[in-house]
């Protein structure tokens, strides 16, 4: 009988360890998913590229995560209350099944993010600059509330070794928490004079929360907010016209499925400009509301946004020329059977040169594109004017990443 009781106690102790581990795991996952809210659209786009269907998965994931974390937290509090009065945890088999399901789901979710969105984990470290002081206060409150449970376990225990280990472990955690502020480097607790310069703001695809991405309205909105620079995705059409588009197809950000359904699956750069210019590139923004911001727009902005068209690179260059903003160009490669497969970079570079935009304002984002632009610079036609030649040669020394995005 004593053996059975002992086994049951060990089994319940194992489940308590599993519950505690699951709590910290779900806390980490919940915190991560809450902090990456600025990149929900990127996550949705990532899934869209693999499924071919645009759905907003961010909110269901956040709600599910919050529900799972709340459930695990409630179980842990209940378990600690049982321990505080000297009782076994004795989880019902249904709770154990739900606990196992939450643990497995969280592990699968974190493993999936590690595989397809690994770089996003860096958000955790960056976010600590703003949240570390508050997380630290919360941890101190939690460890203080646990003191009476630790004291009760100490008093009830008859083994001196267990008492010593318990007190040492608790004191180690408390001391560590009180020393943590010495390692916190957070703007929240720094003097204003010690703060570095404000980060430069880059309009990624313009201002995609206020207008359809990569449209002229989006870039105008970004400039209205005093951005340092504008980032744009450049493609070259089948007939050699540089235009702005991010996706490999036009289904997500245009009405091509309704206007030209037979071309909906075609690669974006395989279409002629005569087709591209007939597409609506703004109505999708009002229908899908990717950032839940459409309701904040004025009636005039809603009307203008809904009537945006595919933007030519020359339109963006004209807009940039009227301002001092930098322009960050990411040129997408074209298929091997594209008629301009061998010179799509040259076409883009020549378009920039003939626009009159000062070379100091132009940045090429990827290393591959920099090399191609350098090669293009070494093959400048002799017929170009001296100013144009110096511009593109100067570009070869100006190919760098901006310090802050």
N, C-alpha and C positions, 0 to 999 in steps of 0.2 A: 504493500500500500504506500509506504514511504517512497519507494522507487517511482511509482506512478506519479505521485505528487511532485516529486523532484523533476521528473521528465516534463510534466505539464508546466512547471515554473520556468524551466529552461526554454520550452517552446514559446511561452508567452514573452519571455525576455528577448527571444529572437524576433518575434513579431514587433516588439517595441523598437528594436534596433532598425528593423525594416521601415517602420512608420517614421522614425526620426530621420533616416536617410532620405526617404521619399519627400518629407517636408522640406528639407534643404534643397533637394533637387528641383522640386516644383517651385520653390521660392526663386531659385536661380532662373528657371525657365520663364516664370511669370515676369520677373524683373527685366529679363532680356527682351521679351516680346513687348513689354510696355515701353522700353527705351528706344526700340527701333521704329517707333511709329512714323518717323519721317520717311522711312524706307518701305512702308507698306506697299506703295505703288510699284516699287521695284520688285518686290516679292511676287505680287500679282502678275506683273509682266513676265517674270521668270517662269511661272506656271503656265501662263498663256502661250509662251513659246513652245512648251512641251505638250500642251493639250489642244491648242488651237481654239480654246474658248476663254473669253474674258469673264472672270468672276472675281468678286472681292472676297478673298479668303481671310483677310486680316481680322475683321470683326468676329467671325465665328471662332477663329483660333483664340483670340483674346478672351472672348466670353467663356469658351470651354476651359481655357487655362485658369481663369479666375474662379470658375466653379470648382474645378479639381483642387486648386490650392485652398480654397475656403473649406472644402470637405476634409482635406487632410489636416488642416489647422484645427478644425473642430475635433477631429479624432485625437489629435495629439494633446489638446487641452484636456479632453475627457480622460485620456490615459494618465496625464500628470495629476489630475484630481484624484484618481484612484490610487496612484502611488503615494500621494500626500497623506492619505488616510490609512495607508498600510494594506491596501487591497491589491489583488491581481488585476491586470488590465482586462483579461478575458474578452477579447474582441469576438463578436458574433461572426459566424462563417461568411455571412453576406458582406460584412464590412471588410473582412480579409480578402474576399474576391474583388471588391471595388478597389481596395488598396493595391492589390496586385495589378489590376487593370490600369490604374492611374500611373503606377510606377513604370509599367511596360510602355504605355503610351508616351510618357515623358522621355524615356530613354530613346524610343524610336524617333520622336520629334527632334531631340537634340542631335542624334546621330544623322538625321536627314539634313538638318541645317549645316552640320559640319561638312557634309559631302557637297552640298550645292551652294552654300552661302557662307563659306568659311570666313571670309574677310569681315563679315558683319559682327563677329565676336569682338572685334576691336571696339565696337560701340560701348561695351561694358566698361572697359578701362577709361574711355573718354568720359562716359557719363558719371564716373565716380568724382570727377572734378566738381560737379554740381551737387551730387547726392551724398557724397561720403560723410559730411558732417551730420546729416539727418539720419543716415543709416547707422552711424556710430551712436547717436543718441538712442535710437530704437533698440540697438543691441544692448546698451547699458540698462535700459528699462527692463528688457527681457531677462537679463542675467540677474538683476536685482530681485525681480519677482520670483525667480527660481531659488533664491536663497533659503526661503522657508521650507521648500521641499527638500533641499539638500540637508538642511538642519534636521528635519524629521527623519530622513534616512540615516543620518549620522547617529541620532539618538536611539533609533530602534535596532541598529546593528550591534551584534555582540562580538564581531570580529574586528580586532584592532587594526589588522592589515587593511581591511576594507575601508575603515574609517579614515585611516591615513591617506590611502589612495584617493578617496573621495574628496577630502579637503584639499589635497595638493592639486588635484585636477581642477577643482573649482577656483582655487586661488590663482592657478596658472592662467585660466581664461580671464579672470577679472583683471589681473595685472596686464595681460596682453591688450585687453580692451582699453585700459587707461593709458597705455603707451602708444596706441594706434595714432592718436592725434599728432604725434611727433613725425609720422610718416605721411600725413595728409598734405597734399599740395593742391589746394582748392581756391579758386577765385572768390568763393563765398566768404573766406576768412582771411583774405589778404587785404592789406592797405591799398587804397586806390593808386598811390604813387608807385607801388611795386608791381602793378598789373602791366602786362605787355601791351603792345598795340592791338587795337581791335582787329579781329580777323577780317580778311577781305571777303566780300560776298560775291559769289559767282552765280549768275542766273542760269542754272542748269536747264537747257532747252527753253530758256526764257524764264517766265514765271508760271510754271505749269499748274500751280494751285489757283491762279487767277484767270487763266486763259488756256486754250488748247496748246499743248506742247509743240515746239518748233514752228509756230505760226508767227506772223508779223505782229499780231496783237500781243502774244506772249512776250516777245522781246521788248515791245514798247512798255508793257507793264513792268518788266524788270528794270528798265531804265528809269521809270518813274520812281522806283524805290532806291535809286542811287546805287545800283550795283557796280562793282568794280569791273566786271566783265560779263560777257554772254557766251555760253557754251552751246554749240549746235552740232547736230549730226548731218553730215553731208553725203549725199549719194549723187551719182551721175546717171542721168536717164539714158535710154537706149539710143536717143539721137544726140547725146552729148551735152545736155543741159544740167548743170549742178543744181540740186534742190535739197531741201531739208526734210529728212525722214529718219526715224530711229529704227523701226521694225523692218524685218526682212520682207514682210508683206504689208499690204495696205489695209488689211481687214479691220484692225483695231482702231486706227485713227482717221479713217475716211469712210465714205459711203460707197466704196467700190462694189460691195456685195449687192447693192441695190441698183447701181447704175451700170456696172459692167460685171455681172456675176461670173461670167466665163473667165475673167481675168483676176478674180479674187485671190487665187492661190499663186499667182505669178510673183516672182521676185521683184521687189519694188523698183530696182534699177533697170529691169527689162522692159519697162513701159516707156513709150514716147511721151514727150512733154505735152503734146496735143491731147493726150488722154489725161495726164496728171492734172493739168490746169482746169479740167472740167469737174474735178472731184471736190466735194465739200470736206474740209478738214477740221470742222469745228462742232458740227452737230453731235458727234459722238461724245464730246466733253459734257454737253448739257444732259445727255441721256444717261451716261454711266456715272457722272459726278465722282471721278476717281479719288478726289481728296475731300469730299463732302463740303465743298466751298461754294457751290453754285448758288445756294440760297443767300449768300452774302454779297453777291454781285448786284450792281444796279441794273434796272431794266435795259438801259442803253448798252451796258457791257454784255448782257445776256444776248441781246439781238446781234451785236457785232461778233461775239464769240461764235454764235451759231452759223455765221456766214463766212467763216474763214476758209481760205483755200490753201492748197499746198504752196509753200513758200519757196521761191527761187533764192539761191545764194546771193544773187545780185541785189535783191530787195533788202536782205539783212545787211549787206555791205554798205548800201546807201544809208541805212539807218545808223550804222556804227560810225560812218564818216561824219555824221552830224554831231557826234558826241565824242567824249574822250575815253569811252569804255574800250577795254580789250575784247578781242574776239577769240575764243578757243574753238578750233575746228577739229572735229573727229571725222575723218574721211573713211567711209565704209568701202571695203573692196567690192568689186563687181564680179559676177560669175565668169568663168573662163571662156564661155561662148559669147560674152558681151562684146559688141563691136569696138568698145573703147577699153578693153581689158588691159592693153599695153600703155595707155596714156591717160587714164582717168585722173591720176594725180597731176599730170601736166595741165589738164583742162582746169582742174580746181585752182592750181597755182596761178595760171594765166588769168582766170576770172578775178582772183584776189588782186593781182598786179594791175589789171586794167580798171579796177574800181577806184584807185587812188587812195585807198586806206593806208595810212603810214605803217610800215613794216613793224614798228615797235608795238603796234596794237595787236598783232597777230601771233597766236601761239598754236602750235600743232601738238596734239595730245599724246599720241602713241609713239614709241620708239621706232616702230616699223615705218610710220608715216614720216618721221623726221628724216630717216635715211632716204626715203623716196624723194622727199622735197630737196634734200641735199643733192641727190642725183639730178633732179630736174634743174636745180640751180646751176649745175655744171654743164647743162646742155641748153643754155639760154640762146635763143635765136639771135643772130647778129643784127637783125632788123629792129630789135627792141630799142627804145630810146634809152639814153644814158641813165636817166632817172629810174626807169623801170629795171635796168640791169643792176644798178646799185641796190635797189630795193630787194630784189630776190637774192642777191649775194649777201646782203645784210641779214636776210632771213636765215641764212645758214649759221649765223652766230647767235640767233635769237630763239632757237628751238629749245624751250625749257618748260618744265612744269611750273605752274603758278604755286606760290608758297602755300596758299590756303584755298580750299574749295568751298 
